[in-house]
Amino acid sequence: MSTKTTGTASKDHLALLRWGAEQCDDRFRSKDAFARHNGTAPLPVWSSNHARHRLSRTGNRRINAAIHIIALTQAHCHPDARALLARRKAGGDGGMEALRILKRRLSDVVYRAMLADRPLMGTATAV
């Protein structure tokens, strides 16, 4: 997946970046901490001796909802996301498990975009 967030709803994406750039310095030490905060970090679940993961139901629901909308948009429009979903489904994952993986990858992309935009946000507020 590229660092570009093609297929995102611009309002949701900008809201995520603005909020994240303000919070990134003090709250999130890594992409994993950001994923845990927004609810896309995988939680292990064991059922009938089969280890799998599910999404956390905790975290910031507003950010999670924005990432969910971005994931659904990319699942319908973006070739890389469609290829990821098809590859995961062919590997035996269900549709929800494949979507969970896409959401986690998108969370990592948003985190990298927040880090890249942080210097720009600092200069914009100083003016």
N, C-alpha and C positions, 0 to 999 in steps of 0.2 A: 504494500500500500504506500502510496506517495504521501508526502506531507501536505499536499494540497487537499483541501476539503471540498472537492467538487461535489455538487449536488446538495449542498447544504442550504437551508433556508437562511438567507442573509441576516434577518433580524435575530434569530436564535443564535447564529454563529457569532455575531457581533456582541450580543449580550453575554455569551460565554467568555469571549475574549476580554471584554471590558472588566467583568467581574473577576476573572482569573488573573489578569495582569495586576489588579490591585491586591489580590490575596496571595499571589504566588510566592512572594518573598518570605512571608512569615509562616505560612501554613503548610505548604507542600514541599517536602524535601526531595520528592521523587515522583515519577509518573505513577508508581504504585500507590503512594499516599493520595494522589489526586483521584485515582480510580476508586480507592476505598471511600473517599469523601463523596464522590458522585454516584456510588452504588454500582459500578461496573466491575469491581474486583470479584473474581470468582470465589465462591465458597464451596468447599468440598462436601459432597453428599454421597453416602454409601447406601446402596439399595441392592439387595440380593447379591452381595459380593462383587458388585460392579461399581467401581469408583467413577464418579462424574462430578461436574460442577454446575452450580446455578448462580444466578445473579443475587446480589445482596438486596434485601428489601429496605436497608437503612440508607443513610446518606442524604444528600441534598436532592430532593425530588424534582425541583425545578430544573437543575442541570441534567439530571437523569432523563427527564421528559424531553429536553432539547436534544440530547444525544440519541434518544430513541427515534425522534422525528427525523434526525439526520440519517440514522441507520436505515429507516424505512425508505427514505428518499433515495439513498444510494443503492439499496437493494433492488429498486425498480429501475434506476437510470444509469448507474455507474458500472462500467464493465469490470473493473477490478473487484468491486464488492460482489457483483454477481458471480464472478469466477470463484471467489473465496467461498461464498455460500454453496455453490455447486460442488466444489472440492470437498467441503466439510460434510455435505449430505451424502456424497458418494463414499466417503470414509466411514459412514455409519452413524453420524450425528443426526439428530432430529432437527427440524426447522428452528425450534426455539434455542437449541444449543448452538446452532450455527449463527443465529442472530446475536446471542450472547457474546460470542467470539468477535463478531463484527463490531459490536458496541464497545468492547474493551479496546480493540484496535483504534477505533475512532476516538476514544478517550485519550489514548496515547498521542494521537495526532493533534488533538486539541491542546494537550499539555505542551507539546513541542511548539505549537503556534503561539501559545501564551508566553513561553520563554522568549521566542523570537520577537514578539511584539512588545515585550516589557520595556525595552529602551525607547521605543517609539511612543508608548503611552506616557512615559516619564517626561519626555520633551514636550508632548502635547499639553500636559497639565501645567507645565511651568510657564507657558506663554500667557 
